[in-house]
Amino acid sequence: MFRRILIANRGEVAARILRTCRRMGVQTVAVASDVDRDQQWLADATVVVGLGGARAQDSYLDQDALIEIAKHHHCAAVHPGWGFLAENELFATRCASAGITFIGPSPRHQKAMGDKALARKTMKALGLDPIPGSDDAVGSVEEALRLADVIGYPVLLKAVAGGGGRGMRPVDRPEDLKAAFESASSEALSAFGDGRMYLERRIDGGRHIEVQVIGDQHGHALHLFERECSLQRRHQKVLEEAPSPGLSPEERERILPLVADVVRRAGYVNAGTVEMLLDAHGKLWFMEMNTRLQVEHSVTEMITGVDLVEWQLRVAANEPLPFDQSGIVSNGHAIEFRINAEDPHDNFRPSPGTITALEFPEGEGLRVDTHLRSGDRIPPNYDSMVAKLIVYGHDRNIAIARARDALARVRIEGVKTNIALQQDILTWPEFLSGRYDTRTLETVIGRRAPR
């Protein structure tokens, strides 16, 4: 096992990695931008190093500085968390060149899955059906028009290097495609430095299902069951649960072993998530693969009892996975609520500021992942997450009941939050019945908004 690692991230994910490292006896080097230097969680790290200005480009995205810090402090490995450099092929390559282990998949797999068009082609060749669409990047508006006629409207234009909904445009009619293509391509070029687009059939009313996977360097790969992430606003997840209430036992039995086998045959190493869309007929289609740990990994940990960060570290240190597939069992039900400093009544405007009071409930079936303590600030420079509240129950109804009680006992002062929205979701018939999809959250919010 590594003696010391660099955590190349900030906030909740950095504190999450640190907790596992402390339990395992692994020393940690934490980095902090100028606006993060006074965060109280940093005191738990072995070493804290300043990392430039407030802008991410000057701090958490500064590859030269991160690698130099890792070398100077004799870090054997770097954990990138999620966001920032977690799926950056160049950073993983540079770490390897510097003799530092990147705790994540190889640059080859990052490249194969980071290019969404290439990922579709790769998974199709391995036996996992992608949503019907283009096999390669679409080179022009004219080519997109021809393909859309074959695929059939409505279609979805998506950036090859996209993520988080950027570089994505729905198109209902041929006459709208040109403007959508140019707009999406321009946005993708600005956000990712890559304006290439691909095209796929738009599945309205689909459900966002993702399968947690992990592979080791000894030819083994496992799935850790699925999560449902369909409650989204502008492609940003608000609530996740595991297992999915919308996936049939037959489709679960079909797809989970297939995904694990595809990952094994691809030679994929470390944690990843295969994201899929469930159509109205109950069939799952491959969308993309995220080659990193995900925010919502916590619900998977709750139903499996696995510490995914520990497994990431062990796999990166060339240890074999500790179980075969039969040793991974799903028990009960878990729901994760993303508590953000934002105002749902003001178009979800971020609410940065100093937290003057912060209290979370404790008890059976409750887990809170946060990096913040009373007196800490939420700066305007990064994401506005305050915490993740995860509840567990022997079944979904128990988990929902615990969630109602737990959310009522959260106390956060100094910033506005989305807790009232999360409480409201727990009253929606669509959620309580388990019959919701990717349109539900925005539809219900729109229906209830004042006219």
Backbone torsions as a table, in degrees:
resi	resn	phi	psi	omega
1	MET	NA	151.6	179.8
2	PHE	-64.6	142.4	175.7
3	ARG	-80.3	-38.9	-176.6
4	ARG	-147.4	138.1	176.4
5	ILE	-129.6	157.4	172.0
6	LEU	-97.0	131.8	173.5
7	ILE	-96.9	104.7	-173.6
8	ALA	-91.1	61.1	-177.7
9	ASN	-165.2	-170.6	-176.6
10	ARG	-143.3	174.0	167.2
11	GLY	65.7	-146.5	-172.0
12	GLU	-58.9	-43.0	-177.6
13	VAL	-68.2	-37.7	178.8
14	ALA	-64.4	-43.0	178.1
15	ALA	-65.6	-34.5	178.8
16	ARG	-64.3	-46.0	178.6
17	ILE	-63.8	-41.3	-179.3
18	LEU	-59.9	-39.9	-178.9
19	ARG	-60.5	-44.2	178.8
20	THR	-67.6	-40.6	179.3
21	CYS	-60.8	-41.9	179.3
22	ARG	-62.8	-41.8	179.6
23	ARG	-63.9	-33.8	-177.3
24	MET	-88.4	-5.4	-178.5
25	GLY	78.7	21.1	178.2
26	VAL	-93.1	125.4	177.8
27	GLN	-70.3	151.7	-176.1
28	THR	-130.5	140.1	169.5
29	VAL	-109.8	116.0	178.2
30	ALA	-100.2	148.3	177.3
31	VAL	-117.3	152.2	-177.4
32	ALA	-148.3	131.4	173.4
33	SER	-71.7	174.0	-177.8
34	ASP	-57.2	-38.0	-176.1
35	VAL	-82.8	-8.8	179.9
36	ASP	-103.0	-4.6	-170.1
37	ARG	-61.9	-23.8	-177.5
38	ASP	-97.0	9.8	179.0
39	GLN	-67.8	132.6	-171.4
40	GLN	-70.7	-26.3	-178.6
41	TRP	-64.8	-22.8	-178.2
42	LEU	-61.6	-23.9	179.7
43	ALA	-63.7	-19.1	-179.2
44	ASP	-82.8	-11.3	179.1
45	ALA	-80.5	156.2	177.6
46	THR	-67.3	-43.3	-179.5
47	VAL	-137.6	142.3	174.3
48	VAL	-122.4	131.0	-177.8
49	VAL	-124.5	132.1	175.4
50	GLY	-67.6	147.8	-171.9
51	LEU	-139.6	56.7	170.2
52	GLY	76.4	-163.2	-171.1
53	GLY	-78.1	-174.5	-174.1
54	ALA	-71.4	-33.6	-177.6
55	ARG	-65.5	139.4	179.9
56	ALA	-58.0	-36.1	179.8
57	GLN	-62.1	-28.0	-178.4
58	ASP	-94.3	-0.1	-175.7
59	SER	-139.3	-87.9	-170.5
60	TYR	-72.2	-10.9	175.4
61	LEU	-106.7	6.7	-178.2
62	ASP	-83.9	93.4	-175.2
63	GLN	-63.8	-41.2	-179.7
64	ASP	-58.7	-46.4	-177.5
65	ALA	-66.2	-43.0	-177.9
66	LEU	-63.2	-43.2	-179.5
67	ILE	-68.4	-38.4	178.5
68	GLU	-65.3	-40.4	177.6
69	ILE	-63.5	-44.1	179.9
70	ALA	-60.8	-42.6	-180.0
71	LYS	-68.5	-44.0	-176.7
72	HIS	-63.0	-35.1	-176.8
73	HIS	-100.0	15.5	172.5
74	HIS	57.3	44.8	176.8
75	CYS	-83.1	129.1	178.9
76	ALA	-79.7	-20.7	-174.7
77	ALA	-151.0	162.8	177.0
78	VAL	-126.7	128.6	173.1
79	HIS	-105.0	119.7	-175.7
80	PRO	-88.4	-7.9	-179.0
81	GLY	68.1	-134.1	172.5
82	TRP	-131.0	157.1	-174.2
83	GLY	75.0	-173.6	-179.4
84	PHE	46.5	-111.4	-173.0
85	LEU	-102.9	14.5	-173.2
86	ALA	-62.5	-31.0	-179.3
87	GLU	-119.7	32.4	-178.0
88	ASN	-96.2	108.2	-177.3
89	GLU	-59.2	-40.2	-178.1
90	LEU	-64.9	-42.1	-179.7
91	PHE	-64.0	-42.2	177.8
92	ALA	-61.7	-39.6	178.8
93	THR	-65.8	-42.7	-178.8
94	ARG	-67.8	-35.7	176.0
95	CYS	-61.0	-46.7	-179.7
96	ALA	-60.7	-41.7	-179.9
97	SER	-64.4	-28.2	179.4
98	ALA	-88.0	2.6	179.8
99	GLY	78.2	22.8	-179.2
100	ILE	-112.3	131.3	179.5
101	THR	-75.0	128.8	174.7
102	PHE	-90.2	119.6	-176.6
103	ILE	-82.7	85.4	-176.0
104	GLY	170.7	-173.9	-178.4
105	PRO	-71.2	169.5	-179.1
106	SER	-69.4	157.4	174.5
107	PRO	-55.5	-33.9	179.3
108	ARG	-60.8	-45.0	-179.8
109	HIS	-74.7	-32.2	174.1
110	GLN	-61.6	-41.6	179.5
111	LYS	-67.6	-43.5	-177.4
112	ALA	-64.1	-38.3	-177.3
113	MET	-92.8	-24.6	178.4
114	GLY	-69.0	-31.7	174.0
115	ASP	-85.1	104.6	-170.4
116	LYS	-61.9	-36.2	178.2
117	ALA	-66.9	-42.3	178.1
118	LEU	-66.3	-37.4	178.6
119	ALA	-62.4	-42.0	177.8
120	ARG	-59.8	-45.3	-179.0
121	LYS	-65.7	-41.9	-179.8
122	THR	-62.6	-48.7	-177.9
123	MET	-67.3	-36.1	177.7
124	LYS	-62.7	-42.0	179.3
125	ALA	-64.7	-27.6	-179.5
126	LEU	-90.2	-3.4	174.0
127	GLY	106.1	10.7	178.9
128	LEU	-107.7	115.7	-172.3
129	ASP	-71.3	122.2	173.6
130	PRO	-81.9	162.2	172.2
131	ILE	-56.4	133.7	-179.3
132	PRO	-52.3	131.1	-177.9
133	GLY	179.0	-159.8	-177.2
134	SER	-74.1	145.5	178.4
135	ASP	-80.8	-24.2	-178.8
136	ASP	-135.2	177.2	173.9
137	ALA	-61.0	144.5	-179.2
138	VAL	-89.9	123.6	-170.0
139	GLY	-82.5	-18.5	-175.3
140	SER	-158.5	166.2	176.3
141	VAL	-61.5	-39.4	-178.3
142	GLU	-63.4	-41.9	177.4
143	GLU	-65.4	-38.9	178.2
144	ALA	-63.3	-40.0	178.2
145	LEU	-62.8	-42.7	179.6
146	ARG	-64.0	-45.1	-179.2
147	LEU	-65.6	-40.5	-179.7
148	ALA	-62.2	-35.5	177.3
149	ASP	-64.6	-35.5	179.6
150	VAL	-74.9	-45.6	-177.4
151	ILE	-69.1	-40.0	-177.7
152	GLY	97.7	135.7	178.9
153	TYR	-79.7	152.1	2.6
154	PRO	-78.4	153.6	178.5
155	VAL	-125.8	170.8	179.2
156	LEU	-129.8	122.5	172.8
157	LEU	-87.9	131.6	-177.7
158	LYS	-136.4	144.0	178.7
159	ALA	-72.9	136.1	177.9
160	VAL	-58.3	-37.2	-178.7
161	ALA	-105.4	22.5	-169.4
162	GLY	-79.9	179.9	178.6
163	GLY	171.7	152.5	177.7
164	GLY	66.2	20.0	177.9
165	GLY	86.8	-6.9	179.4
166	ARG	-78.2	142.3	-177.4
167	GLY	71.5	28.7	-178.7
168	MET	-126.5	133.8	179.4
169	ARG	-143.1	129.1	172.0
170	PRO	-80.6	144.1	179.9
171	VAL	-133.6	123.7	-178.7
172	ASP	-97.7	-27.1	-173.4
173	ARG	-137.2	151.0	179.7
174	PRO	-56.0	-37.3	-176.2
175	GLU	-68.8	-13.0	179.2
176	ASP	-95.9	-7.8	-169.3
177	LEU	-70.9	-40.5	-176.1
178	LYS	-59.4	-50.4	-178.9
179	ALA	-64.2	-40.0	179.8
180	ALA	-65.1	-41.7	-179.5
181	PHE	-61.8	-47.7	-177.4
182	GLU	-66.4	-40.1	179.6
183	SER	-66.4	-46.3	-178.8
184	ALA	-66.2	-41.5	-179.6
185	SER	-64.2	-40.8	178.7
186	SER	-64.7	-42.8	178.9
187	GLU	-63.6	-42.3	-179.9
188	ALA	-65.1	-39.6	179.0
189	LEU	-62.9	-41.3	179.9
190	SER	-69.3	-40.7	-174.7
191	ALA	-81.2	-37.3	-170.8
192	PHE	-121.5	-4.6	-176.7
193	GLY	72.2	17.9	-176.9
194	ASP	-148.3	111.3	-176.0
195	GLY	-94.0	7.1	-178.3
196	ARG	-68.4	145.9	-177.0
197	MET	-124.3	155.9	166.3
198	TYR	-131.8	170.5	-170.7
199	LEU	-128.7	138.9	174.9
200	GLU	-145.3	159.2	176.7
201	ARG	-64.0	138.6	177.8
202	ARG	-88.8	122.0	178.9
203	ILE	-99.7	96.8	179.7
204	ASP	-73.9	139.6	-179.5
205	GLY	76.5	18.2	177.9
206	GLY	-77.2	165.4	177.7
207	ARG	-117.9	135.9	-176.5
208	HIS	-87.4	108.0	179.7
209	ILE	-116.7	135.3	177.7
210	GLU	-131.0	145.0	-177.1
211	VAL	-109.9	123.1	176.8
212	GLN	-79.3	128.8	179.0
213	VAL	-130.5	160.6	171.9
214	ILE	-154.5	139.2	177.9
215	GLY	-127.5	155.2	177.7
216	ASP	-112.6	-177.5	-177.0
217	GLN	-89.2	12.4	-178.3
218	HIS	-116.4	18.6	175.2
219	GLY	85.4	15.2	179.4
220	HIS	-108.7	146.3	174.3
221	ALA	-147.9	142.7	-176.8
222	LEU	-131.2	154.7	164.1
223	HIS	-102.4	151.4	175.5
224	LEU	-118.8	42.7	176.1
225	PHE	70.4	-169.6	-170.8
226	GLU	-116.5	164.5	173.9
227	ARG	-128.8	150.9	173.9
228	GLU	-104.7	127.2	-176.6
229	CYS	-130.6	36.8	-171.2
230	SER	-80.3	-21.5	179.4
231	LEU	-79.6	100.5	-173.5
232	GLN	-135.1	152.2	171.7
233	ARG	-126.0	118.7	-177.1
234	ARG	52.2	44.9	177.4
235	HIS	67.8	11.5	175.5
236	GLN	-104.9	128.0	-175.2
237	LYS	-73.1	140.7	-178.8
238	VAL	-111.7	-36.1	-176.5
239	LEU	-148.8	141.0	177.5
240	GLU	-132.9	152.5	176.3
241	GLU	-145.0	156.9	178.0
242	ALA	-145.0	135.1	-3.6
243	PRO	-74.6	173.6	179.2
244	SER	-71.3	131.8	175.2
245	PRO	-77.0	-7.7	-176.2
246	GLY	-103.3	-6.9	-176.1
247	LEU	-92.4	127.2	-179.6
248	SER	-71.6	151.8	176.9
249	PRO	-57.2	-34.9	-179.2
250	GLU	-67.3	-44.6	-180.0
251	GLU	-69.7	-35.8	176.1
252	ARG	-61.4	-45.6	-179.0
253	GLU	-65.6	-30.0	179.4
254	ARG	-78.1	-45.8	-166.5
255	ILE	-84.1	-36.6	-173.0
256	LEU	-63.3	-48.7	176.8
257	PRO	-63.3	-34.1	179.2
258	LEU	-64.3	-45.1	179.5
259	VAL	-61.2	-45.8	179.6
260	ALA	-61.0	-40.2	-179.7
261	ASP	-67.3	-40.4	177.7
262	VAL	-61.4	-43.8	179.9
263	VAL	-64.1	-40.6	178.3
264	ARG	-63.5	-47.4	-178.1
265	ARG	-68.4	-24.7	175.8
266	ALA	-76.9	-12.0	-178.8
267	GLY	74.1	23.9	-176.4
268	TYR	-71.0	138.4	-178.5
269	VAL	-124.9	137.5	179.1
270	ASN	87.0	-170.0	-172.6
271	ALA	-80.7	150.1	176.7
272	GLY	-163.7	168.7	-179.9
273	THR	-133.3	125.6	175.8
274	VAL	-94.4	112.9	-176.4
275	GLU	-93.4	133.6	-174.0
276	MET	-136.5	161.0	178.1
277	LEU	-120.5	126.7	-179.9
278	LEU	-93.3	120.3	-177.8
279	ASP	-87.3	179.4	-175.3
280	ALA	-66.6	-17.4	179.5
281	HIS	-92.5	3.1	177.5
282	GLY	85.2	12.2	179.7
283	LYS	-98.8	139.5	177.6
284	LEU	-94.2	135.7	177.5
285	TRP	-120.9	139.4	177.7
286	PHE	-69.3	133.1	173.9
287	MET	-106.1	-58.0	-177.0
288	GLU	-166.4	172.1	176.2
289	MET	-125.6	131.1	174.4
290	ASN	-96.9	120.5	-172.6
291	THR	-93.8	59.9	-175.7
292	ARG	-168.1	176.1	167.8
293	LEU	-72.6	148.4	-179.0
294	GLN	-111.1	156.3	176.4
295	VAL	-51.6	-44.4	-173.0
296	GLU	-85.5	16.2	178.0
297	HIS	-60.7	-20.9	-175.4
298	SER	-61.7	-36.8	-179.1
299	VAL	-68.6	-32.8	175.7
300	THR	-65.7	-42.1	177.6
301	GLU	-61.4	-36.4	-177.9
302	MET	-67.6	-36.3	-176.9
303	ILE	-90.1	-14.1	-178.7
304	THR	-111.0	-19.2	-176.1
305	GLY	75.3	14.4	-177.9
306	VAL	-98.3	138.2	171.3
307	ASP	-93.0	101.9	-175.0
308	LEU	-66.5	-32.0	177.5
309	VAL	-66.1	-41.7	176.3
310	GLU	-60.4	-44.4	179.5
311	TRP	-64.4	-36.5	175.7
312	GLN	-59.5	-45.5	-179.4
313	LEU	-63.6	-44.6	-177.1
314	ARG	-66.3	-42.3	178.6
315	VAL	-63.8	-42.6	179.1
316	ALA	-64.4	-28.0	177.9
317	ALA	-86.4	13.2	174.7
318	ASN	73.2	20.7	173.1
319	GLU	-84.5	148.6	176.1
320	PRO	-75.2	157.0	174.2
321	LEU	-58.9	139.5	-173.3
322	PRO	-75.5	-12.8	-179.1
323	PHE	-132.6	159.4	162.9
324	ASP	-94.6	-177.5	-173.0
325	GLN	-60.8	-34.0	-178.3
326	SER	-66.4	-18.4	-179.5
327	GLY	-85.9	-4.6	179.3
328	ILE	-102.0	114.2	-175.6
329	VAL	-121.9	137.9	176.2
330	SER	-95.1	123.9	179.7
331	ASN	-126.5	131.4	173.0
332	GLY	72.0	-158.5	-174.9
333	HIS	-141.6	138.6	179.4
334	ALA	-130.1	143.6	177.6
335	ILE	-130.5	135.0	179.1
336	GLU	-114.4	131.5	177.8
337	PHE	-111.6	121.7	176.9
338	ARG	-85.2	110.7	179.6
339	ILE	-94.4	113.7	-176.3
340	ASN	-115.2	151.4	173.7
341	ALA	-84.8	89.6	-177.0
342	GLU	-156.9	163.6	-177.3
343	ASP	-114.2	101.2	179.8
344	PRO	-61.2	-22.8	-179.8
345	HIS	-83.3	-6.5	178.4
346	ASP	-126.1	53.1	178.3
347	ASN	55.7	33.4	176.9
348	PHE	61.0	35.1	178.7
349	ARG	-63.1	131.7	177.6
350	PRO	-57.3	148.1	-178.0
351	SER	-125.2	72.1	179.2
352	PRO	-68.9	160.3	178.8
353	GLY	154.0	-174.2	-179.7
354	THR	-92.6	131.5	177.4
355	ILE	-82.4	115.2	-176.4
356	THR	-91.2	-19.2	175.5
357	ALA	-151.8	137.8	-178.2
358	LEU	-147.9	110.6	179.8
359	GLU	-135.8	133.6	177.4
360	PHE	-122.5	148.0	179.7
361	PRO	-71.8	154.8	173.8
362	GLU	-124.3	158.0	178.1
363	GLY	147.9	-177.5	-177.2
364	GLU	-61.1	133.6	174.9
365	GLY	74.5	17.1	-179.3
366	LEU	-119.6	141.2	175.1
367	ARG	-143.7	138.4	176.9
368	VAL	-125.3	124.7	174.4
369	ASP	-108.1	113.3	178.3
370	THR	-153.5	156.6	174.6
371	HIS	-107.4	-4.2	-170.1
372	LEU	-98.5	151.4	173.4
373	ARG	-135.8	161.8	179.6
374	SER	-55.0	131.8	-177.5
375	GLY	101.1	-16.3	177.6
376	ASP	-75.6	157.6	179.0
377	ARG	-107.1	146.4	168.4
378	ILE	-102.0	104.8	-176.6
379	PRO	-74.4	156.3	179.7
380	PRO	-78.6	-2.1	-171.0
381	ASN	-82.8	-19.8	-173.4
382	TYR	-129.6	-164.5	-179.9
383	ASP	-68.3	162.3	-171.6
384	SER	-102.8	21.1	-178.3
385	MET	-67.6	132.5	174.0
386	VAL	-95.2	-47.3	-176.3
387	ALA	-166.8	166.5	167.5
388	LYS	-115.6	124.2	174.7
389	LEU	-101.4	118.8	-178.5
390	ILE	-115.4	129.7	179.1
391	VAL	-117.4	149.2	-178.7
392	TYR	-132.7	143.0	173.9
393	GLY	-147.4	163.4	178.6
394	HIS	-63.9	-24.7	172.8
395	ASP	-144.6	176.7	-174.4
396	ARG	-64.7	-38.8	-178.8
397	ASN	-63.8	-39.4	177.7
398	ILE	-66.7	-40.7	178.4
399	ALA	-61.6	-42.0	179.3
400	ILE	-64.9	-42.9	179.0
401	ALA	-61.8	-42.8	178.1
402	ARG	-65.3	-35.2	179.7
403	ALA	-64.6	-42.7	178.7
404	ARG	-58.2	-47.1	-179.0
405	ASP	-65.3	-43.6	-176.1
406	ALA	-66.8	-44.7	-179.3
407	LEU	-63.0	-33.9	179.0
408	ALA	-67.6	-21.3	-176.8
409	ARG	-101.2	2.7	175.6
410	VAL	-77.7	134.9	177.4
411	ARG	-125.1	114.6	177.1
412	ILE	-132.0	122.6	179.8
413	GLU	-126.5	150.5	178.8
414	GLY	107.5	-25.1	177.1
415	VAL	-138.4	157.2	173.7
416	LYS	-82.1	150.5	-180.0
417	THR	-136.5	172.5	178.7
418	ASN	-97.4	20.4	-177.6
419	ILE	-61.1	-40.1	-179.9
420	ALA	-60.9	-37.3	176.5
421	LEU	-64.5	-43.5	179.4
422	GLN	-61.8	-40.0	177.0
423	GLN	-64.6	-38.6	179.6
424	ASP	-63.8	-40.6	179.9
425	ILE	-56.7	-35.1	-178.6
426	LEU	-71.0	-2.9	175.0
427	THR	-106.3	-9.8	-175.2
428	TRP	-70.6	130.4	175.8
429	PRO	-57.8	-35.1	-179.8
430	GLU	-61.7	-40.8	179.9
431	PHE	-75.9	-44.8	-176.7
432	LEU	-61.4	-34.3	179.4
433	SER	-80.8	-13.7	-175.8
434	GLY	78.6	8.1	-177.9
435	ARG	-105.3	77.0	177.8
436	TYR	-133.8	167.0	-179.8
437	ASP	-144.9	-169.6	-174.3
438	THR	-69.9	-12.9	178.5
439	ARG	-92.8	-13.7	-166.6
440	THR	-61.7	-48.9	-173.3
441	LEU	-60.8	-50.6	-178.1
442	GLU	-68.8	-31.6	177.8
443	THR	-65.2	-47.1	-178.5
444	VAL	-67.1	-43.3	178.0
445	ILE	-60.0	-43.6	179.4
446	GLY	-63.9	-36.4	-179.3
447	ARG	-68.1	-32.1	-175.5
448	ARG	-94.9	-7.1	-179.1
449	ALA	-68.5	144.8	178.1
450	PRO	-64.2	140.3	-179.3
451	ARG	-85.0	NA	NA
